[in-house]
């Protein structure tokens, strides 16, 4: 298994490795590519890495991030989290987009099996690429119920360093264009103009993502709407603070134009925080009936949904109850079981 980043793909890889490692029938080895230039990383992944696989005679290679070595010496399983680069190519750096467009057709052709993390992502994959539907499997992400649970506390010293106040609304995710953060900022400005925001804060927990555009638009919108005193920019949030940050929020807001899955929705539900999310892409599939779903670019609808949650204890409590029940339907144990079934099918095939 190979994987390296600490965002959604990194969470997926680390939790899957942890869960599969508890199975005594499996011998797992995780490979992390070297830091360095693009050329160094490509040389390792497509030349040195396959040599190591051949030498140790692995039964299956699982890549959690859409890329397989050009000449993989064993059956390969690849996870495709989303098709954002095909749906919103203008949101990406040209060099990154060129790399993805070059490598993806080869990866899909070479893969013995492809895992998609939602039915929506599976449909997008089959729409944009010539790949046999029979080798594409939907395996949902899980949630770590030992970390994300009701009653989890927020580190108050850390919260004070950020200047967090009670009643904040939180968004967790990179500042990429598809996250649609400017619409969220306009909704907050709308609430403030109606006198419905008060001293609340919008906490934007995340930072710029390599290869993606959109960060400057976030900063420009904050300045244009004069929201500096109402927005907290946390930068990268250490893992140990993430559950508490969700749990003490009045609501999680996720106005994304497109998501392959949407970890923050599930993690917020698991701690008992009400969720407001876009009614687009995979988010309705993940949230079910346990969130308020809003058209992603309807500023007034977002403002109304946020107002309803922060002002109505009845609405907030109902979302909390439904969210906790929904989150219990997802687990990393189930993800690992279904992933192992895919490994077995390609190893035996």
CORKA-V430514 format. One record per backbone hydrogen bond with DSSP energy under -1.0 kcal/mol. CO is the residue of the C=O (numbers start at 1). NH is the residue of the N-H. If there is no record, write none. Layout:
co=CO nh=NH
co=CO nh=NH
//
This chain:
co=1 nh=31
co=2 nh=64
co=7 nh=11
co=8 nh=12
co=9 nh=13
co=10 nh=14
co=11 nh=15
co=12 nh=16
co=13 nh=17
co=14 nh=18
co=15 nh=19
co=16 nh=20
co=17 nh=21
co=19 nh=22
co=20 nh=23
co=23 nh=26
co=31 nh=3
co=37 nh=41
co=38 nh=42
co=39 nh=43
co=40 nh=44
co=41 nh=45
co=42 nh=46
co=43 nh=47
co=43 nh=48
co=44 nh=49
co=47 nh=51
co=48 nh=52
co=49 nh=53
co=50 nh=54
co=51 nh=55
co=52 nh=56
co=53 nh=58
co=61 nh=77
co=62 nh=2
co=63 nh=79
co=75 nh=61
co=76 nh=112
co=76 nh=113
co=77 nh=63
co=78 nh=115
co=79 nh=66
co=83 nh=86
co=83 nh=87
co=84 nh=88
co=88 nh=91
co=89 nh=92
co=91 nh=213
co=93 nh=97
co=94 nh=98
co=95 nh=99
co=96 nh=100
co=97 nh=101
co=98 nh=102
co=99 nh=103
co=100 nh=104
co=103 nh=107
co=104 nh=108
co=105 nh=109
co=106 nh=110
co=107 nh=111
co=113 nh=78
co=114 nh=137
co=115 nh=80
co=116 nh=139
co=118 nh=122
co=119 nh=123
co=120 nh=124
co=121 nh=125
co=122 nh=126
co=123 nh=127
co=124 nh=128
co=125 nh=129
co=129 nh=131
co=132 nh=135
co=133 nh=136
co=135 nh=114
co=137 nh=116
co=143 nh=145
co=144 nh=147
co=144 nh=148
co=149 nh=152
co=155 nh=159
co=156 nh=160
co=157 nh=161
co=158 nh=162
co=159 nh=164
co=168 nh=250
co=169 nh=203
co=170 nh=253
co=171 nh=205
co=176 nh=179
co=177 nh=180
co=178 nh=257
co=180 nh=184
co=181 nh=185
co=182 nh=186
co=183 nh=187
co=184 nh=188
co=185 nh=189
co=186 nh=190
co=187 nh=191
co=188 nh=192
co=189 nh=193
co=190 nh=194
co=191 nh=196
co=192 nh=195
co=197 nh=200
co=201 nh=169
co=202 nh=232
co=203 nh=171
co=204 nh=234
co=205 nh=173
co=207 nh=175
co=209 nh=212
co=211 nh=93
co=213 nh=177
co=214 nh=218
co=215 nh=219
co=216 nh=220
co=217 nh=221
co=218 nh=222
co=219 nh=223
co=220 nh=224
co=221 nh=225
co=222 nh=227
co=223 nh=226
co=227 nh=230
co=230 nh=202
co=232 nh=204
co=238 nh=241
co=241 nh=245
co=242 nh=246
co=243 nh=247
co=244 nh=248
co=246 nh=249
co=251 nh=170
co=252 nh=276
co=254 nh=278
co=259 nh=282
co=262 nh=266
co=263 nh=267
co=264 nh=268
co=265 nh=269
co=266 nh=270
co=267 nh=271
co=268 nh=273
co=274 nh=252
co=275 nh=292
co=276 nh=254
co=277 nh=294
co=280 nh=283
co=282 nh=286
co=283 nh=287
co=284 nh=288
co=287 nh=290
co=292 nh=277
co=294 nh=279
co=295 nh=298
co=297 nh=299
co=298 nh=302
co=299 nh=303
co=300 nh=304
co=301 nh=305
co=302 nh=306
co=303 nh=307
co=304 nh=308
co=305 nh=309
co=306 nh=310
co=307 nh=311
co=308 nh=312
co=312 nh=316
co=313 nh=317
co=314 nh=318
co=315 nh=319
co=316 nh=320
co=317 nh=321
co=318 nh=322
co=319 nh=323
co=320 nh=324
co=321 nh=325
co=322 nh=326
co=323 nh=327
co=324 nh=328
co=326 nh=329
co=327 nh=330
co=331 nh=335
co=332 nh=336
co=333 nh=337
co=334 nh=338
co=335 nh=339
co=336 nh=340
co=337 nh=341
co=338 nh=342
co=339 nh=343
co=340 nh=344
co=341 nh=345
co=342 nh=346
co=343 nh=347
co=344 nh=348
//
